[in-house]
Amino acid sequence: MNTKNALQGSKETLGDLPKNTTCIVCEHVFSRSRPVLFIAREEGFPIEFMCGKKDHFGADSGKVIGLGHLLEWDNSLSVLNVPRNGTVLERRDGNDAWQVQSSMG
């Protein structure tokens, strides 16, 4: 997948989506102890917003929240185009540019 196309996703930004759009965050993003460094979108599942670290303890450590809450915590995500299905985006820190790391499926 072309990096530019994956980062562009649709013309719709995350900020354009309804605030009650379901998303999944890790416990660290939920507690706001770490920034979002990993975003994954798989068809049929909510968009995942994770800290990107490997110290999670399974699927039950994820939290389901409305996108509006996440954008209140980190408004910089609101201008990011909605990623295409099957896309994984990562950045090294909260100020870094997003990069496509893989395309699922």
C-alpha positions in Angstrom: 0.0 0.0 0.0 1.3 3.4 -0.9 2.2 5.4 2.2 0.6 8.6 0.9 -2.7 6.9 0.1 -2.8 5.0 3.5 -2.2 8.2 5.4 -4.8 10.0 3.4 -7.3 7.2 4.0 -10.6 8.9 3.2 -11.1 12.6 2.8 -12.9 12.4 6.1 -10.9 13.2 9.2 -11.3 11.6 12.6 -12.7 14.9 13.8 -15.5 14.6 11.2 -16.7 11.3 12.6 -19.5 11.2 15.1 -18.3 11.7 18.7 -20.0 8.4 19.7 -17.9 6.4 17.2 -16.7 3.3 19.1 -13.0 2.9 19.4 -10.7 0.8 21.5 -7.8 2.2 23.5 -5.2 0.5 25.7 -5.2 1.1 29.4 -2.3 3.6 29.1 -4.1 5.8 26.6 -7.3 5.5 28.7 -5.4 6.7 31.8 -3.6 9.3 29.7 -0.3 8.1 31.0 1.0 7.6 27.4 0.2 9.2 24.0 -1.4 7.4 21.1 1.5 6.0 19.0 -0.3 3.1 17.2 -3.5 3.2 15.2 -5.0 0.1 13.5 -8.2 -0.2 11.5 -9.5 -3.6 10.5 -12.8 -4.0 8.6 -15.7 -4.9 10.9 -13.9 -3.7 14.1 -13.6 -0.4 15.9 -10.4 1.7 15.2 -7.7 0.9 17.8 -5.7 3.7 19.4 -2.8 2.3 21.4 0.3 3.5 23.1 2.4 1.1 21.0 4.3 -0.5 23.8 4.5 -4.3 24.3 3.5 -4.4 28.0 -0.2 -5.1 27.6 -1.8 -8.1 29.2 -4.2 -9.4 26.6 -7.4 -8.2 24.9 -9.2 -7.7 28.2 -6.9 -4.7 29.0 -8.4 -2.7 26.2 -11.1 -0.1 26.9 -14.1 0.8 24.7 -14.7 4.5 24.5 -16.4 7.1 22.2 -14.1 8.8 19.8 -15.1 12.2 21.2 -13.5 11.4 24.5 -10.2 10.5 22.8 -10.2 13.7 20.8 -10.8 15.7 24.0 -7.7 14.1 25.4 -5.6 14.5 22.2 -7.1 16.9 19.8 -4.1 16.5 17.4 -5.7 13.3 16.2 -8.8 15.1 14.9 -7.0 16.3 11.8 -5.8 12.8 10.8 -7.6 11.4 7.9 -9.7 8.3 8.7 -7.3 5.4 7.9 -8.3 2.9 5.3 -9.4 -0.6 6.4 -6.4 -2.8 6.9 -4.0 0.0 7.8 -1.6 0.2 10.7 0.0 3.6 11.5 2.7 4.2 14.0 4.8 7.1 15.2 7.8 7.2 17.6 6.4 9.9 19.9 3.5 12.2 20.3 5.2 14.9 18.1 6.4 12.5 15.3 4.8 12.2 11.9 2.6 9.1 11.3 4.1 6.3 9.2 2.4 3.3 7.6 4.1 0.2 9.2 2.0 -2.5 7.6 -1.1 -3.3 5.7 -3.2 -6.0 7.3 -4.6 -8.8 5.0 
